[in-house]
Structures are given as C-alpha cells and as structure tokens.
Amino acid sequence: MKIVSFNAFRTIGMPNVHYIKPELMFKEIDAIKQADIVLFPETWQVPSLVYGLKKKIFPSIETMQLGFSKIEMTRALWSVSPEHAPYTEILANTRSNIEYVLDTFPFPFVAKESRNSMGKGVFLIQSREDFLTYCEKVDALYIQEYLPNDGKDLRICVVGNEVLGAYWRVGLEGEFLHNIAQGGELCADFIPQEAIDLVLDIAGQLGINHAGFDVMVSEGKYYIIEFNVLFGNQGLNKLGKSVEQTIYQYLLSQFLPPFPTSPTPGNKVVS
C-alpha cells in the first residue's frame, strides 16, 4: 500500500509513507496520483484530492469538512442527536442579534470562535461587557448555554471505527476550561460505557473516523460539546496508546485489497 502523508508528525513509524509538505502538493502531484491513500491533508487540499484526483483520504472527508468549523459540526449534531447538544444559537453578528442574545441568555453563558481548538477561542461570558468584547472578535455569533458540571469533562478519542482511549480532563480549581493544553489533569478511572457508546454512535452516523470528542456530564446527562480532528496525543501517550499504529491497522482493514492465500474454487491455476 502506497501512502502519501501531509503531516509527518502524525504518521511517524508507518511503513511505506512518502511525506510531502502541503505547499508542494502540485509539484509532487505524480506521487499523489500513484498513492493508494492520502493522509492528513489540510482543509484547503481536500476538494482537489477528493473531487479532482479521486483519492481516498484519511481522516474521512466527513471528518475534515465537519471538523473545520464548530458551526457545521453543531448543525450536523443537531441532525443526528439534538438531545445531546447544548442549547446553541448560531447568528450573524448584527446589533439586533447581539441584543437578542443579551435578552435571551442568562449569565454566565459560553461564546466561541467558530474555528479554534485546544481551549482557545472559548469564552465564559459573565457580563454585557464580556459579550461585547467577544463580538468585536468574530464574524458570526456562536453562543451556548453554560452547563453546570463538577469541574471535569471527558475526552473520547475515535480512530477508525473504535475508541482508542478515553479519559477525564480535570480542570484546575476555579478554572472554566479543562483542556490538558490549558493545565487540566488526566484521569482514566471510571469511564462511563454509556458515553463511549454515544460517541461511537454519533461518529458512525456522521462518518467521523479520527477525532477527539469532548463530552460534558451535566445533571446526569451527556452532552457532545465538540470534536477536534487534530486532537492532542498527550493523554493517549500517558495511557500507552499508539495512535499511528492504530491508524495503520485501520487503513489496512479498509483500503488494502484482500488477496486470497489459495486458489478460488472453480478457477484454474496456470503455471
């Protein structure tokens, strides 16, 4: 199996991988044409690879397109499992919509930039001034209800069609965010099977095959906050999990043509 990767870090240790810098894509187009699969393209590359060159890609096109924007991600979640999405408003950034949010959402509430990860671009809005400052930074308003919780959330990592690892992210005392990158601690004890089953179901319905799902438990109910395509590996490394080898075994199962080890019944073997 010939593999082209546009992300060397995420494919370390995989055999038969030819790494190409994303900006050199069209200079190395012959190597891409010969590849059986292309790994970790950047979002801008996906249309050319899938629609132009007819290449199989990993993560899937669904993963890439939905993971690019929290807005599209949320709308997709509304379509398959709205009861597990926090109440969210997605609005144009206009004066009337700003006043609508201030009239509708009680403080505190959560506001997000539509394209960001690792806890960046997520704001706990506790006053009118907080919200107006957020509005100056964004083109679209992405507003969610604040979910009461006990200071932690779940990160559940899907690779291929399985959960590779899951762990609690415990925030520092008094901190709003729980991300490991923001100083949160990791705990792998007592992971609820119900949350894992929920994530696998949603990932399967949406065609997501490489993502870290953030799941909040609030008042006994599970909520999918978002998922990150290029999720951090720190937590999985601490669990002793190899993302690269799991990806490779998944690719073998999905894209490598099966070759029989013995002649097919009824066919003659020509020597």
ZILINTA-V485744 format. One record per residue. N is the residue number from 1. RES is the residue in one small letter. D_FIRST is the distance of its C-alpha to the first C-alpha in whole Angstrom. Layout:
# ZILINTA-V485744
n = (N,N)
res = (RES,RES)
d_first = (D_FIRST,D_FIRST)
This chain:
# ZILINTA-V485744
n = (1,2,3,4,5,6,7,8,9,10,11,12,13,14,15,16,17,18,19,20,21,22,23,24,25,26,27,28,29,30,31,32,33,34,35,36,37,38,39,40,41,42,43,44,45,46,47,48,49,50,51,52,53,54,55,56,57,58,59,60,61,62,63,64,65,66,67,68,69,70,71,72,73,74,75,76,77,78,79,80,81,82,83,84,85,86,87,88,89,90,91,92,93,94,95,96,97,98,99,100,101,102,103,104,105,106,107,108,109,110,111,112,113,114,115,116,117,118,119,120,121,122,123,124,125,126,127,128,129,130,131,132,133,134,135,136,137,138,139,140,141,142,143,144,145,146,147,148,149,150,151,152,153,154,155,156,157,158,159,160,161,162,163,164,165,166,167,168,169,170,171,172,173,174,175,176,177,178,179,180,181,182,183,184,185,186,187,188,189,190,191,192,193,194,195,196,197,198,199,200,201,202,203,204,205,206,207,208,209,210,211,212,213,214,215,216,217,218,219,220,221,222,223,224,225,226,227,228,229,230,231,232,233,234,235,236,237,238,239,240,241,242,243,244,245,246,247,248,249,250,251,252,253,254,255,256,257,258,259,260,261,262,263,264,265,266,267,268,269,270,271)
res = (m,k,i,v,s,f,n,a,f,r,t,i,g,m,p,n,v,h,y,i,k,p,e,l,m,f,k,e,i,d,a,i,k,q,a,d,i,v,l,f,p,e,t,w,q,v,p,s,l,v,y,g,l,k,k,k,i,f,p,s,i,e,t,m,q,l,g,f,s,k,i,e,m,t,r,a,l,w,s,v,s,p,e,h,a,p,y,t,e,i,l,a,n,t,r,s,n,i,e,y,v,l,d,t,f,p,f,p,f,v,a,k,e,s,r,n,s,m,g,k,g,v,f,l,i,q,s,r,e,d,f,l,t,y,c,e,k,v,d,a,l,y,i,q,e,y,l,p,n,d,g,k,d,l,r,i,c,v,v,g,n,e,v,l,g,a,y,w,r,v,g,l,e,g,e,f,l,h,n,i,a,q,g,g,e,l,c,a,d,f,i,p,q,e,a,i,d,l,v,l,d,i,a,g,q,l,g,i,n,h,a,g,f,d,v,m,v,s,e,g,k,y,y,i,i,e,f,n,v,l,f,g,n,q,g,l,n,k,l,g,k,s,v,e,q,t,i,y,q,y,l,l,s,q,f,l,p,p,f,p,t,s,p,t,p,g,n,k,v,v,s)
d_first = (0,4,6,10,13,16,18,17,20,18,14,16,15,11,9,7,9,11,14,17,20,21,24,22,20,22,22,18,18,16,13,13,13,10,8,6,8,11,13,16,18,22,24,25,21,21,23,21,18,18,21,21,18,17,13,12,13,14,17,18,20,23,22,22,25,27,27,28,32,34,36,33,32,35,36,33,34,37,36,34,36,39,41,39,39,42,45,43,45,43,45,46,48,51,55,55,52,53,56,54,52,55,57,55,53,55,54,52,49,45,44,41,39,36,34,34,32,33,37,37,39,41,44,47,50,53,56,56,56,52,51,53,51,48,48,49,45,43,43,43,44,42,45,44,47,47,46,48,46,47,45,41,38,35,32,29,25,23,19,17,20,22,25,23,27,30,33,36,37,41,42,45,49,50,47,45,41,39,36,35,35,39,40,39,39,36,37,35,38,39,36,37,35,36,35,31,32,33,30,27,30,30,26,25,28,27,23,22,19,20,24,27,30,33,35,39,42,45,48,46,43,40,39,35,36,33,29,27,24,24,26,27,25,29,30,27,27,30,29,27,24,20,19,16,15,16,14,10,12,13,9,8,12,11,8,7,9,12,13,16,18,21,22,23,27,29,26,27,25,26,26)
